[in-house]
Amino acid sequence: MYLPSLAQLALGSRLKSLSDHFYAAVDEVYRTCGAGIESRWFPVLRFLWENGETTVSDVAQAIGQTHSGVSQLADKLVDAGLVCRKKDVQDGRRSLLALTDKGRADLSALGPIWVSVRRGIVKSLGEEGLRTLLDALAATEAAVQERPVVEAMLAEHAVLTAAALEVVPYEPALKEHFYRLNAQWLERHFRIEDIDREMLGDPERYVLASGGAIFFARLAGEVIGTCALLHESPGVYELSKMGVDETFRGMGAGRCLLAAAIAEFHRRGGKELFLESNSRLKTALRMYEQVGFVLQPSTRPGSHYERADVYMVYQPDRKRSANA
């Protein structure tokens, strides 16, 4: 399934999906058993059943919903004849919600259905699974009450936007990001070829062991980009496997990675640096040209990539001469 792969980013969507599933299941049971209520009405009706007449605010606070949400639901219950609104005799400015005679009569017949729902959920989830879920929900409710989610998210955003981008060398803990970031753009624009799969799956063997280097762009601990400097032959290097998370584009990660790779090429006393790309990647090609890569008249002889229709060689002196 797709949503689980998004982890925290899809938490709300996954909870909503589960919520909708349980609402629909209980609604079907109510319909089949001839009960004239809906599952979404249950918290308000049950609270009024157990606590008697009360305000919308008290109901909202008790069941963890907004005042407007409970008020709108109360309107539906009034229309259904299950609830009525009445003036508070102690404070005429306030109205109270109370079950009608019909509401009490309808709820008093739901005992067997509620027991069936409770037992059915235990059978479906298992006693241990249900206990784990309820404990997790209780812990989550307590956590968000103590540490509001919006405040936490905005605080993290402030950290990210204030952080400086850093480029770091390869380390085993970052291996998965080398595959992830490259697979992202390859799958979007082309396909992962066999040579890509080998190199991305074992960069230590196919990049580092042969004398190459790998760099990662990191922002406040988040790995957002990568590139590799492949050692082709004595003095000859290839700039390859440049990938930046598409949700972090425009932050300069690509340029920082490119600068790090070129600096490493010079540090090693390299004589030739080239890259292969595709003519569809206009933004990347412009960036390569701006730092000194020059487009060659034909593709590179013996290219390993099916998608490669662009061959560029790093010739910064030629670029400076052309601009003079």
C-alpha positions, 0 to 999 in steps of 0.5 A: 500500500502507498500510504504506509510508505509515507510514514508520518506524512500520511498519519492523518490520512491513515487514521481517517481511512481507518475511521471511515472503515469503522464508521461504515462497518458500524453503520451497516450493522445499525441498518441491518439490525433496524436501528435508526441512528448513525455511528457518527452520532454515537458519542453525543448520544451516549454522553447525553444518555449517561450525563443528562442535559448539558451544553454543547461546550461540555459535550465538545470538551468531553468527546474531543471535538470542536464546538461547531462540529458538535453544534452541527451534529446536534442540529441533525439529531434535533431533525431526527427527533432524538435530541432537543434544545432547551433554555438553561433555567440558571442562565437564559443565555445558554441552551442545553442539549437533552435526549427526547423521549424518542431518543431515550426509547431508541437508545434503550433498545441498542444494548444488544447491538452495542455488545455485538459491536464490542465483541465483533471488534475484539474478534476482528482485531484480537484481544491483544491487537485491540489492547495495543490499539487502545493503549496507543490511542490513549498515549497519542491523545495524551501526547498531543494534549501535552505537546500540540502538533501544530506548534511542534511542526512549526518549530521544526519548520523554523529549524529547517529554514534557518539551517545551513545546507551541508555536504558530507561524504559517504558513510554506511548509515547514508547508503539507503539515501543514495538509492532512494534519491536516485531511484526517485528521479529515475523512476519519474523520468526514465527507468532504473537500468541494470547498471543503476540497480547494481551501483545504487544497491552496492555503492561501496563496491561499485563506486568507492572500491574503484576509487570514487567518492559519494557526497550527500547534501544534508539540511538539519539532519535531513538528507536531501541530495546526493551525487557520485564521482566515479573513477573511470581510469587514471586521471579520468572521472565521471560525475554521476548519480546526481539526485535531489529530493524533488520537494527540496528543489530550489534550495541550492543542493544540486549546486553544492553537490556539484561544487563538492564533486568538482573540488574533489576532482581537483584535489585528486589532480584529475585530468578529465571530468565528464558526465552523461545525461539526457536532453529532457533534463533542461534544468540540470543541463543548464546548471552543468553548463554554468559551472564549466561543462561543455556539450559534446557533438555526439554521445560518449562512445561505449556509453553504459546508459540507454537514456544517455543522449547528452555527453558533456566534458568539464572545460571551465577554461573554454567557458571563460574564454567564450565569456571574455 
